[in-house]
């Protein structure tokens, strides 16, 4: 088991950017986004590569077969081959990480560990850390837009989680923050939204889910917060509708990125999954 | 025989009677729509232009500068005004076979409208179709579709995962796919621990894993099928949306063009094509690819929107491409590229339904142009082919536009030689050009012609933007027109010469600061023209006056006479005398034409000498053998001699040589002669007389000189004023002769003599002298023959035998 960072940076700045590397195409795209954010924040970047213990165990069975995700062809899965593949992926992750930080002058480290991905990440990440990962990992079941690791981490991570998505055919414009009018975690989501809008040099829109008559007050409160942070944004009230309806509203806004708090009521009753599945764009979930 | 009376000045110049010109200046004269005296051409044009049957195209024959093109254009534009305006033609994209653009026919003016309609339609496509794809309806439908499909894909895998979980088996993703393994409490069982399972348990697990693997395989293998289904359904949705979007605009166009079934069919094809390429319109920002929208454009090949009546087209560069049209190419990043919008129509397209005027020489000198023209006339349709393809020089694929039917009346303008050569050598020619319109070179000059000719001059003067002519100016021009026609009873129809002369006279009038062109300006222009062309003539004259070329204009000589010849240099011609000499001695009835022996004489000249030799024999030898060895030569002539106009002079000089009677050198002689001694007309008499006049004037002065010319040539005389003045003063005389005897009497001053019934001429007459001398030659001949028979061969040395 390899568990040695390549170069451990000094602890500096509030938090780090953790990027989950599994060698998949989307994880490499997420790495680029993570490097951008780290450069902007002046944070260190920590690559995390986890060897899934369940997978390693699978290769120990004589009857184990690997069914190709595209071809459907079955072939034996032996541990030597799997070991070799893992090593190749690690090497690739290392190179990608080095390449990504080289041009940005960042400090990086690669954490290699073996276990269960969610637990390993939770053990590494603190409340100030931003976890960046692809929405789905390698192979990912065809048609799936949200992997099990992503599902787990957006609910459990102590800090923010950015789920990176494939680049769209027609990329949207602007950053949208989705808030509830009654939640207490709006500050954090708003802060992340402002930061992302600045990073992208794009306008910010705040959508507030509200069913009550206190709409104007809520809008005013949010505007005050924005002024306090020296940012401008369009604030719009939307009804407290189902996740599908919210997805429709968001599609019309056509943003390039979404920021949403885990405490937002749309997350209730599997709503988050629905929303995230329907919106194929980078989403940051704040605690 | 009496000597003919000399001509008076009225006989050598036909004046224009001023009283026939009923105007002060040409300003008051009306334009002449069609030229006078060209009735034959006009009738041929009228017939040819109206005749509908195939092959009745026209060939207008006439010398260059006769004004053929102007006349034909003027006539046809008048004639075509009443005819129907021909249709427009467009090329459009052929959706079934893109290499063969289709041709659409429209009533005149509607082609342009259709082009605008289709341009508007393409603009609408550019915005309306992307808008449809942007629409909420489309987006949500496509979303639904994709979701449904994703769900179906995902569901299969999810079901297997569920089933696996129920059986305590984990479905784990690997970098390349999936694998199954037994689990407990959500964790895959350690393989070492698994080994401890009973065989029964193991078998249970493994058989389940195997079953799940098979199911998974089946599910995954279904995915491409599902994806294909998605694609098909998305495509169907796109088609449906585009159909709805296009319904409005296409429906309007279909209704508008419902009277033209081909256009409606094209609109339907356009709709199908847009639907088929619906996806290409989806990108709203950069718009659909330009290559796609170009297919809906209209290439208006023939636009008759502003044509009045039938078109009359004159193609001044009638090469293959300009006649049949061409397919142009555009260079794009070093590659040549073409499409149906780059098809350009030719003169045949533009003239279809009307008239196409071409210059024969130009068509014939352009590669393949004549063949292409004939091919179109034979087939009745225009097929655009590049010259390289016709020659087989390229083999790259190119467009082959649908041929366009053509009905055009071709009018070819050319000189007569070309017409006769084409008739003789081109078997197709008479099939295609059945109407011959032959231009008159001259017009009759009679009492009625003056007013018409004056109007023609007035029209021309306006045409060349010259000042108006005074009455005497017109008269002088008419007289010069007769001189140009070399006939007192004709006027030249040569348009260009008259126009040029008028322009020049206008210039001289301008120099003189007058508002009108008068007779002296016309005369000035004529003199200037002559002067400009006089270098060679003056050099030639100088040679004579300096005695380098020997010409005697006084005294008498045996065997020597002044003949007259004409030299043509470019557009000008002038006459000059030539000394003709003869020798005579006994021989075997031979007249040696030295010019012919030296291969300097042409066939007509040789024929004339043969005629003269037979004349001598029949007139003077009677039944006896002509014992004569004579020779004739044009002295100091180093070029060729052609024509029979020196026959009279040659006869006279030969008779002088035989008889030993001197001829007056103050006369020059011209005229041809037949075997009976009758004098016949020749050409260029004005130039010949003026040429001799100049020589006489410059080398010793005028006195008793003169010219003998055929009587039948008198009406061709239009002599210069100075010649006429000299004639009036009696210093220069012109005798019209009709018989050789008249020439003999004038040249020798002797009576010629007429033969009696025995063929003998009266004593003392010239002819008697000739007869006697020939009889003496015959005696010598006989004696020589006798000597030969007696074995004395000395006489055989006579080289003339």
HADDOCK unambig.tbl for C-alpha pairs under 7 A between the chains (distance, minus, plus):
assign (segid A and resid 54 and name CA) (segid B and resid 187 and name CA) 6.64 0.50 0.50
assign (segid A and resid 54 and name CA) (segid B and resid 188 and name CA) 5.33 0.50 0.50
assign (segid A and resid 55 and name CA) (segid B and resid 172 and name CA) 6.51 0.50 0.50
assign (segid A and resid 55 and name CA) (segid B and resid 174 and name CA) 7.00 0.50 0.50
assign (segid A and resid 57 and name CA) (segid B and resid 188 and name CA) 6.66 0.50 0.50
assign (segid A and resid 57 and name CA) (segid B and resid 190 and name CA) 6.00 0.50 0.50
assign (segid A and resid 57 and name CA) (segid B and resid 191 and name CA) 6.51 0.50 0.50
assign (segid A and resid 58 and name CA) (segid B and resid 181 and name CA) 5.63 0.50 0.50
assign (segid A and resid 60 and name CA) (segid B and resid 191 and name CA) 5.53 0.50 0.50
assign (segid A and resid 61 and name CA) (segid B and resid 191 and name CA) 5.91 0.50 0.50
assign (segid A and resid 63 and name CA) (segid B and resid 206 and name CA) 6.95 0.50 0.50
assign (segid A and resid 64 and name CA) (segid B and resid 179 and name CA) 6.72 0.50 0.50
assign (segid A and resid 64 and name CA) (segid B and resid 180 and name CA) 6.73 0.50 0.50
assign (segid A and resid 65 and name CA) (segid B and resid 179 and name CA) 5.83 0.50 0.50
assign (segid A and resid 66 and name CA) (segid B and resid 177 and name CA) 6.21 0.50 0.50
assign (segid A and resid 66 and name CA) (segid B and resid 178 and name CA) 5.47 0.50 0.50
assign (segid A and resid 66 and name CA) (segid B and resid 179 and name CA) 4.86 0.50 0.50
assign (segid A and resid 67 and name CA) (segid B and resid 177 and name CA) 5.41 0.50 0.50
assign (segid A and resid 67 and name CA) (segid B and resid 178 and name CA) 5.17 0.50 0.50
assign (segid A and resid 67 and name CA) (segid B and resid 179 and name CA) 6.24 0.50 0.50
assign (segid A and resid 67 and name CA) (segid B and resid 217 and name CA) 6.70 0.50 0.50
assign (segid A and resid 68 and name CA) (segid B and resid 176 and name CA) 5.87 0.50 0.50
assign (segid A and resid 68 and name CA) (segid B and resid 177 and name CA) 4.41 0.50 0.50
assign (segid A and resid 68 and name CA) (segid B and resid 178 and name CA) 6.69 0.50 0.50
assign (segid A and resid 69 and name CA) (segid B and resid 176 and name CA) 6.12 0.50 0.50
assign (segid A and resid 69 and name CA) (segid B and resid 177 and name CA) 4.12 0.50 0.50
assign (segid A and resid 69 and name CA) (segid B and resid 178 and name CA) 6.69 0.50 0.50
assign (segid A and resid 69 and name CA) (segid B and resid 220 and name CA) 6.84 0.50 0.50
assign (segid A and resid 70 and name CA) (segid B and resid 220 and name CA) 6.70 0.50 0.50
assign (segid A and resid 71 and name CA) (segid B and resid 220 and name CA) 6.97 0.50 0.50
assign (segid A and resid 71 and name CA) (segid B and resid 221 and name CA) 6.60 0.50 0.50
assign (segid A and resid 72 and name CA) (segid B and resid 217 and name CA) 4.58 0.50 0.50
assign (segid A and resid 72 and name CA) (segid B and resid 220 and name CA) 5.21 0.50 0.50
assign (segid A and resid 72 and name CA) (segid B and resid 221 and name CA) 5.70 0.50 0.50
assign (segid A and resid 73 and name CA) (segid B and resid 217 and name CA) 6.68 0.50 0.50
assign (segid A and resid 138 and name CA) (segid B and resid 175 and name CA) 5.46 0.50 0.50
assign (segid A and resid 139 and name CA) (segid B and resid 173 and name CA) 6.86 0.50 0.50
assign (segid A and resid 139 and name CA) (segid B and resid 174 and name CA) 6.98 0.50 0.50
assign (segid A and resid 139 and name CA) (segid B and resid 175 and name CA) 5.89 0.50 0.50
assign (segid A and resid 139 and name CA) (segid B and resid 176 and name CA) 5.72 0.50 0.50
assign (segid A and resid 139 and name CA) (segid B and resid 177 and name CA) 5.72 0.50 0.50
assign (segid A and resid 141 and name CA) (segid B and resid 154 and name CA) 6.91 0.50 0.50
assign (segid A and resid 142 and name CA) (segid B and resid 153 and name CA) 6.69 0.50 0.50
assign (segid A and resid 142 and name CA) (segid B and resid 154 and name CA) 6.43 0.50 0.50
assign (segid A and resid 143 and name CA) (segid B and resid 150 and name CA) 4.66 0.50 0.50
assign (segid A and resid 143 and name CA) (segid B and resid 151 and name CA) 6.95 0.50 0.50
assign (segid A and resid 143 and name CA) (segid B and resid 153 and name CA) 6.00 0.50 0.50
assign (segid A and resid 143 and name CA) (segid B and resid 154 and name CA) 5.41 0.50 0.50
assign (segid A and resid 144 and name CA) (segid B and resid 154 and name CA) 6.39 0.50 0.50
